[in-house]
Amino acid sequence: MKKSISFIILAALLLAVATPAFAAPGDSKELEQAILKVKSVIDIAEEASIFDYRSWDDPESGKMLSLNWNDKKYEKSYSVTVNEDGVILNYYFYEYREGGGIGTLTREQGQKSAEAFLSKALPASMKDFRLKDSHSNDMSFSYAYDCYVNGFPVVGMSFSVEVDKFSGKVGSYYSGDVIRKKDVFPAAGNKISEDKAKEAFIEGSGVSLVYNSHYDYENRELCIYPAFSIDGSVFVDAATGKLVENYRNYYAYGTAKDAGGIMRLEAAANASLSPEEQIVVDSVSGLMSKEEAVRAASSIVPGLPSASKLAGANLSSRYEEKGKYYWHLNFENCSVTVDAKSGELISYYSYGEAGGKEGAVSEETARKTAMDFIKKAAGAKLEKAAYSERASRLPHTFTYVREVNGVQFPGNSISVSVDSASGKIAHYNLNWYDSAEFPGISGAMAIGEAFGAFAGGGKFDLLYMRTGKDKIALAYGFLDAPDYSLDPFTGGKLGYDGKPYKDRRSVDSYSDIAGKWYEETVKSLLDNGYYLEGSEFKGGAQITQEEFLRYVHSPMQAYYASDEFYDMLERSKVVLKGEKAPGSELTRQDAAKFAIRFMGLEKAARDGSIFKNMFSDAVEPDYAGYAALAKTLGVMQGDTSGNFNGEKAMTRAEAAVVVFNLLKSN
């Protein structure tokens, strides 16, 4: 099934449907009004006659209703969530069908459907919505909108709409925050200047130099690199100039019991170890026994049960650091992890009954308890860490972030939570790379210069944000924080792995296709998410092998570097061993070969002798099957004289036609 479903929409729906405790059914009039509201916006098919609903009280949004319609065979379903103000928060429609490829709608037509839906679904106070981004999936177009009030965008108040690109119907919808009856949006009035807001943002560590880390699974290497990053949760109140944070809920740490134990095996006769296996075996020598690990943990955690009370235990390695092994110990009311060589406490979770009155322990008392525990468990490391207020948002939680060369490394920290009722340690976690190497930061650019790079293009601007449950403020900040960091020496954009950043957004227009014979084909491909990188299409230029293959695989190719992309192509048998030639000019016969393999018809095309030549000119024997199938399936037609011209290099415009035909026929 090719139906594409947005993860964030599914997550929202699952949260709505899976809420553990629902409120009483409530007023029948209330339910009736909710149903009528939904049916005034969404066309519920008559055959979807099976109806049920659930209601519950949300601590932030109040009374919520989940309405569900299904047909008798459960092949068609509608799920809608409505809040107590009658605002539709999310909607998902499912109907099984095959499809994909080139849609019958343009992206502009899909956008009109999305906006018509929003106009009906949103209350009058939220009618000013503006398109932020759009992209194409196999079966639908996705549109992202921001809500504006008094001409300013509202942080977190965004909408996602998916429109079926064949039928034009809205298949799913998700809203973030919504305007509530008690919300008051202050007028701009007297406000600080943007320059003063920038100064306050920088001084408040909205932008900072940190160490980031990335583990390369393929090479099994831990990479640590310095970078400037933006804290998207920091804003500057436009009226006061003070730092404010976006209102959000924080939830206490959850815990879970791990299952498992140590497997005892008899050595097989005549078996031997490879050099790699021997290295691992050697690194395991000298590890603590399970009982020794329990004793090491008991010396730090008061009241820990003895080894005889273990519910389970397992030994594992840490992939980020070679030679590191941990004992994971599970008791009835808690779990513990210790370093299997040193006995150092790595984590502790208590999931037993705390006892006592909630809130009986003060913040000051909790802090002292936490500090005493950290000093005992990781005193030497505490001296190399600094308290982080932002990482300690949860009540009675204290987090210390590692500092190297005067720069924080958020990937390493010590965190403790103290139960507010009993005053006991509820949670402890140590994440620390003992063998990590940190590059120097001498010569790094100034923070102000880094901020200027982030704020380029008007991203730092006035906006509304929620600072409390029913409180709105006008502030300066980033509506959408950059999804990249900056190289502190060159100012270049860095991705999550510390390598040069690659923009994942697809191209949606070209400046040089107007009036060209291939304009409509290229635009149709753009509408459906198929593109060649760049602001110009350059239709007359010859296309390379990698460009053509990326064109065909547009929905996924942006996530791969060149070598990784070809590895994927070889796994899927589109490119065979020895055929990789990324920068070579693509011939028409190779285009036919890759297109037929993309369709899964390699076996049928392999023996060219069984096919009749359907072109006027000769076709190379090795390509006869591919050429014949490409002609039969309408992927490649040849020139006006019926010639295949197999050895001729293909232009980018010709490639667009092949990709379009391929997607139409696949």
N, C-alpha and C positions, 0 to 999 in steps of 0.2 A: 504494500500500500504506500502511495507516494504522498499522502496527505501530510502537509507540514504544519506542525503545531508549535506555537511560540511557548518557550519554556516558562517565561515569566507569567503568561496567562494561565497555564496549567497550574503553576505553583499557587497563584492567587485562588484559583477555583478549588484546589485541594484543601487549602487552608480554610476556605469558606465551608466546604462540605464536611471536613473532618474535625470540626470543632467538637471537643469532647462533651461539653455540657450545654445543652440548649435550654432556652427559656421556655416558659409556658406558651401554649399556642397563641394566646392573646386574642385581641378583638377580631371578629370575623370581618368587620368593616375594614379594618386595617389590611387584612389579607386581600380582600376584594379590590381595594384601591391599588395595592401593589400589582396585582394581576393585570388590572386594566391599564396601569401605567406601562407595564412591560409590553402588552399587546398593542399599545398605541405607537410603540417604537419598533417592535420586532414582529414580523409576520410569522406567527406560529402556524405550521401546517395543520390542517384538520385531522390528518391521520395520527398526529402526535397527541392522542387523546388520553394517555396515561399521565396523570398529574400528581405530584407530591411536593411537599415543601417542608422546610425546617426553619426554625427561628432561634435566635440566641442573643444574649446581651454581650456586646463588645465593650470593654472598659473605656475605649477611646471614642468609638463611633456610635455607641448606643445600640438600640434594637436593630437587628439585621435579619433579613429574610433571604433564604435560598429557594428559588422556584425552579422546578424541573419538569420538563415534558418529554415523553417518549412515545414512539409508536408501539404497536403490539409486538413487533418482532425485535424491538430495540435496535433497529438499523438507522434510526433517525432520532436525534436527541437535542434538546435545548437546555442549557443551564444558565440561570441568571441570578445575580446577587443584588439586592436592593437595600439601601439603608433606611433609617426611620424617617428621613426627609423625603423619601420617594426617589432618591437619585440612584440610577443604575450604576453599580460599581464595576461589574464585569459580566461578560456574556460569552458563551461558547456554544457553537452549533456544530454538530457532527453528523455527517452522512457519508457512508462508505461509497467510494467510487474510484476507479482508476483514472489516471491522467498525468499531466505534467507537460513540460516543454513550452512551446510558444502559446501564450494565451490569446483570446479573441478580443480582450480589452487592452487599451493603452494605459499607461500609468496615470495619465491625466484623467481618463475616464474613471479609473479606480479611485482616484483622489476625490472626485465629485461624489461618488457613492459613500466614501468614508465621511466626508464633511456633511452630507445630507443626514447620515446616521447621527453624527454628533449634534447637529442642530436640533434633532428631535430628542436625543437622550439626555442632553445636559440642561440644567436649569438656566433661567435667564441670566443669573449672575455669572455664568461661566461661558457665555456665548462668544467671547473673544478668544478663540483658539487659533494658533498659528502653526503651520507645518514646520517641523524641525528636520525631519529626515524621512526617507522612504527607501525601500529595497524590495527585491522580488524573491519569492520562494518558488518551489516547483508548481504549486497550485494557487498561490495567492500573492497579492501585493501587500506589504506592511507599511503603515504610515504612523509616524510618531509626531505628536502635537504637544505644544506647551500652552498653558492657560495664561492669559494676561488680564490684569485688572488695572484700570487707570493708565493703561499704556505700558505697565511694567510686568515682566514675567513673574510667576510665582514658583518658588523652589518646590519640587516634589509634586506639583500639580500638573501632571502630564498624562497623555492618553495614547494608547496604542490600539490601532484598528487594522484588522486583516480583512481584505476584500478578495473574494474568489475571482481570479483573473479570466475565468471562462463565463461565469454567470453574472458577475457584478454584485453578488450579495455579500453582505458583511458576515463573515464566519466567526469572528471573535473580536472581543473588545475588552480592554483593561484600563482602569483609571487608577492613578496614584491617589494623592490627597484630594479632597474635594472641599469646596466652600461650605461652611456650616452656618446655621442660622445666627449663631452668636458672633461670628467672625466680623471684625471691623477692620477695614483697610485704611490706615492713616494717610492723609494727603501728604504730598511731597513737602510743602511748607519750607521751614528753615532746615537746611541740611548742610552737613560739612562738605567740603570740596572733594572731588575725586582724588586729588593729590594727597590730601590729609588721610583719606580712607586707605590709600595705598600704603602710606607710612605706617598706619595702625595695623594693617594686615601683615606687613613684613615684620614689624616689631612683635606681633603676636604669634610669630612662627607659622603664619599661613603658608609661607614658602620656606623650605629649610634644606640644608645639605645633610644627607644621610648616607649610610651604607645600605645597599640592597644586596640580596643574594638570589641566585638561581642555580638549581641543580640540573646539570646536563645528564640525563639518564643514559643517552647513547654512549657518551664517553666516560660516564660515571665520575664526573668532576663537579666540585662545588665552586661556583664563581661568585666572588664578592666584589662589588664595584661601587664607587661613590657616585651620587647623583643628586641633583636638585629635584624636589618633588613638591606638589601642591597638596595641601590639606583641604579637601573639598567640603569639610564640615565647618570651616571657619568663615565668618562673615563679620562685617563692621556695621554697626547700627548707624544709619544715616543721620539720625537726630542727635545722638550722644557721642559718637565716635568710639564707643566701647565695642569690644569683641562680643559677639553673640554666636550661639550654635543652633543649628537646625534642631527643632524639637523632635525627639524620637523616643521610643520605648526601649528599655534595657531589660534583659531577662537574665535570671540567675543561671549560673553554670549548671548544665545537666551532667549526669554521670551514667555510666553503663558498666555492667560487669562483663569482663572479657572471659571467653571460654577457652578451653584448651589446656594442654599440658605437654610434657616432654615425651616424645616417642622413643622407645627403646628398640633398637634393631640389632639383629645378629649380623656380623660382617660376612659378606658373601665370599666363598672360596675363590682363590685365584684373581681377586679384584685388586686394582691398583688405582692410585690417585693421579689426576692430571696435575701439572704444576700450579694451575689456578686453584684447584681444590686443595692442594697442599698448603698454599698460602693462607686460605681460610681456616684450615684445620690448625695451623700453627698459631693463628691469631686467637683461637678459642682457648688455647692452653692457658691455665692459670685463672680461669673464671671461677667465681664463687659458686658454691652449691646453693640449691634452693633454700636450705636451712640457714646458711650463712647470710644470704640476702635478706631473709626475714630479720635476723638479729641486727644487721646493719641498719635496716629501716627502723626497728624498734628503739635504737639508740637515739633517734631523732624525733619520731612520732610517738608521743605518750599514749599508753593504753592500747598499743597495737597487739592483736592476738598472736599467739605462738604459731609456729609452722604447722602444728597438728590441726589448726583450725582453717587451713587453706581450703578454699572452694575450687581453686584452680591456679595454675602457674604456667607461664611459657617464657621461653628465651628467644629473643629476636635481635637482629643486627640493625644498625642505623645506616641507611644508605648514604646519607650526606657525609659521613665520616667513616673511613675504612678502619676496621678493627674495633669499632664500638659495639658493645653488646649490652642489652638490658634485660633484667628480670622483671616480668610483669606478674605481680602477686595479687590474687583476688580473695578477699574475705567476705563474710556475710554482709558487713555494713560499710566496707571501704575497699579501695584498690590502691596499690602502691607500685611504683616503678623505681628501681635502683640500678645504678651502673654496675654491671656484672663483674667488673674488675676492681673498681675503687670502692664500691658500696655507697657512692654518693646518691643522695635522694634526688630523683628526677621529677617525680610527681606523686601527689597524694589526693585522693578524692574520697570524701565521706558522703555516703548516701543513706545514713541511718537517721533515726529520729533525734533531733537536736535537744529538745526539752527546753524549758524556760519560756519566758515571755518575749515575744517578738519585739525587737527594738530596745531591749533592756540594756544592751551593751553600747556605750557611747563610741563615737568615732575615734576619740583620743585613746580610749582603752584598747579598741580594736587595733589601732595603729601600733601601739606598744607591743601587743601580743604578736602582731605580724612581724615587726622588726626583730623581736627576740627569736622568733622561729627562723627567719631568714639568716640571722647571724649564726645560728647553730647549724643550719643546713648548708649554707653557701656563703659564709662570711667573706672569704677571699674574693669571690666574684662580686659581692655587693659593693666592694670598694671600687670596682670598675664599672659601676652602673649608676644611673641617676633616676630619681623619681619622676615618673611621667603622669601628670595630672589627667591628660586626655585618655591614657590607657587605663586609668583607674576610675572610670565613670560609675561602675556598679557600687552600690553601698558597701562599705567595709571591705573594699578591694584595693590592694596596693601593688602597683606594678613599677618595677625598676628596669629601665632599658639600658643595655650595654652601651658604653661609650668608648670609642677608639680614636685617637688623634683629635680629641675634642668634638667628635662627630658621633651622633647616635646611630646605632644599628638596631632598628626595630625588630629585625628577625631574631634577635637574641634578647631575652629578658627573664626576670624573676618575678613571679606573680603569686600573691597570697590573698585568699579571701577568709574573713573571719565571720562565723555565724553570729548574727545580731542578737540571738536569744540566749545561746549557751556560752558565747565568748570563746568557743573552741575553733581550731583551724578547720575550715570546711573544704578548702582547696589550696593546693600548692603546685606550681609548675615551674620547672627550670628548663629553658631552652637555650643552650649555649654550645657553640662550636669550639671545642678546645684546640683543634688543630688548624683553625681558619687563619688565612693570611689576608691582611688588609692593605690595599694599595695606599700610597701617600696621597695627600690632598694639597700639597704645596703648589701654588700657582692657580688655584681654583678661582673662578670669577666671583665678583661680589654678589651678595644676595639680591641687591636692587637690580642688577643687570639680569639676573635669572628671572626675577619677577617680570621685568619688561618683556622677556621672551615669551613667558607664559601668557601675559596679558595682551599680546599682539592680536590684532583683529577684533578688538572691542569685546573680549570675553569677560573682562572684569567691569561690571556695570551695576546700575541700580536695579534692584529686584525686591519683591516681597518674599518673606519667609515666615514660617511658623516658629515662634519662640516659646510657645506654651500651648496647652490643649485648646484654648480659645483666644490665643493672642497672636496677632500678626504685626510684624515690624517691616519698615522699609529699610533696606540695607544695601551695602556694596558687597559684591562677591562674584563668584563664578556660578552661573546657572548649571553648567555642566563642566566639572573639573576635567582638565586634560587627562587623557588616558596614556600619557607617556611621561617620562622624566627627562631631565636634561644632563648631558655630559658636562661636568663642571669646568672642563678645560676648553672644550671647543664650542659649547653651546648647542651641539647637535642633539636631536631628539633620540631618546633611547626607548626600546621596548621593554617588556617584562623580563627579558633574558639578558639585558645589558648590551644587546647588539643594536645596531641602527634600527630605529622605529620604522615600521611599515604600516601605512594607513590602510586599515581593513575596509574602508568604505569604497564601494564600487563607483566607477565613473558614471555620471548620468547625463552628460552632454559633451558634444565636440563643437569646436568653433569653425570647422572647415568642411562640413558635410552638406550645408545648405545648397540645394539646387543640383547636387550630384546624382548620378544615376542610381547610386547605392544608398541614398539618404534614407528612404523609408525602411529598407532592410536593416541598416545599422541602428536606426531609432527603435525599431521593433525589438531588436536584440537588447538594446539598452533598457527598454521598458521591462524586459524579462530578466534583467540582471546579468547579461552577457556583454562583456566589454574588453577592449584592449586599453591598457593604461596610457594616460596622457590626456592633455587638454585638446590635442589635435588627433584626428584619426589617421591622416596621411594615407588615404586609400590607394594611391598609386605606388607606394613603397612596397618592396618585397617583404613578405612575412617570414620570420624565423620559425624553426621547429618548435621552440619553447613557447613563443608567442601564440602560435596556432593551438597548441595543446592547452595552454592556459585559457584561451578564448573558449574552447569547447568545455573546459572544466571551471568556468567562471565562478559558480556558487561556492566552490571549495578552495580554489587555487590560492587565494590571498593568504591563507593560513600556512602556506608552505614556502620555505626557502627553496632555491633551485634544486639542490641535491635531494632534499626531502620530497619535493614535488615529483622528481623522477623516480624515487624509490616507490612512491605511491602508484605511479603509472606502471612500473614493472610488476608490482604486486597484482594489479588489476589486469595485467596482460595487454594493456594498450600499447606499451613500448616493450620490446623484448631486449634481452641482454645484447649489448653491442650496438644497439640502434641509437643510443643517446648522443645527440649532437645539438645542444641547446641553441647555439648561435648560427647554425648553418641555415642557408636559405631553403625553405620548404618547397619541394617539387609537388606538382599536381598528383603524381602517382603515390607519393608518400602521404599526401592529404587524404586520398581515397583509402589507403591502408589503415591509417589511424582512425578515420571515421567509421569504417566497417568494424574495426575492433571495439570501438566505443559502443557500438550497437550490439556487441556480443556475438558477432557472426564470423569470427576468425576461422573456426573449423570449417564452415561452409565455403569460405573464400580461399582456403589454403591450396587446394588443388585446382590451378587455373586451367588445366587441360580439359576439364569437363564443361567449361563455359564457352559460349560463342562470343567473339569479339563484336561488341555492339557499337563501336566507333569506326569512323572512316579511316583513321590512321592505325598503324600497328601499335600494339600495346606490349610492353615487356612481359615475357612469360611469367615472371615472378609476381607480376601485378595484375595478371589477367582476371583472376577471380575477384579481386577487390574492385577493379574498374567496372566489371560486369554488374556486380551487386550495387555499386554506387549509382550506376545508370538506371538499373531496374527500380531501385528504391527512390529515385528522384533526388539523390544527394548531389550528384555531379552530372551535368548534361553535355558537356563539351562545348566547343566554340560554335559559331554560326555555320561552319562547314561540317559540323559533326565530328571534329577531331578531338581526341582526348588530350594530346600534347603533354604526355606523362612526364617528360623530363624538363618541362618548362617550369621556371620558378613562379610561385603563386604570389599575387599581390594581396595586400590587406583587404581590399574591397572584394576580391574574388573569394578570399577566406570567409568573409562575412556571409556571402551567399551560401557557401558550403555549410557553415555552422547553422545558419537559419534553416536550410533544407534538412539538415541532419536532425535538428530538434523537432521539426514538424513531422518527420517520418518515424522518429524513434518511439 
